[in-house]
Amino acid sequence: MSVKLTNESSHHGAACNTTKRIILLSPYPSSLHELVGELTAKCYDVLVMHHLDSDLFSQLNPDLLILDQRHEPLNQSALMPLLDSNISTLNLLAKPSDDSDQLSNQCIVWPADIQEITAQIVQLMESSCTSNIGMSTLVAFKDLTVDYKRIVVTQNNERIDLTRTEFDLLKVLLAADGAALSRQELLDAVWGAEYYGGSNTVDAHIKGLRNKLKDDPKSPTYIATIRGIGYRLAD
């Protein structure tokens, strides 16, 4: 029995020795097959997500986040913890808009010439690799230090053992920089827009976070309750 060997590389190009990772968040990913195909051909690993999955996102640690905002704006509060981590972000728009830089100043109109678009993406990722060298992933708030890279919180240089949910809640509040966030916004940001739990879920985890930080809700140092709304960083 003989086997005929074919030269796969003549049809598919050379194998990729190194790759970079892209997450594409789109409610209609089937309309972006051409873009995904071109990026994978250029040695990018592209993961397409219909809905935000913050846990999966943090585990994958992508080099670029592409947001499909052609049909409707994505939930910005849910994206806060993702956009706070020095990850380059690119918005896909249906048409140019003066308000298109709400999440990032990198925007492109799609559909467009595929070669031109992929060239812009390659340039964005190359410039990001250069600019992110030496960037700190540490955030300080009063006597707290939060290490986003290692997922560690210290208080007066003593480590505080938080659950991942408690860590993400703290991260979202820090990203809001003192702005009040509703319970629904916190639910969307930490649990995802598809989560159907009630606001009591947020209250229970905030209570646990406060207990570990030894934060008195009546005289808060870190997390203040906004009656009838939700929470924000304390003054």
Secondary structure, 3 states (H helix, E strand, C coil): CCCCCCCCHHHHCCCCCCCEEEEEECCCHHHHHHHHHHHHHCCEEEEEECCCCHHHHHHHCCCEEEEECCCCCCCHHHHHHHHCCCCEEEEEECCCCCCCCCCCCCEEECCCCHHHHHHHHHHHHHHHHHHCCCCCCEEEECCEEEECCCCEEEECCEEECCCHHHHHHHHHHHHHCCCCEEHHHHHHHHHCCCCCCCHHHHHHHHHHHHHHHCCCCCCCCCEEEECCCEEEECC
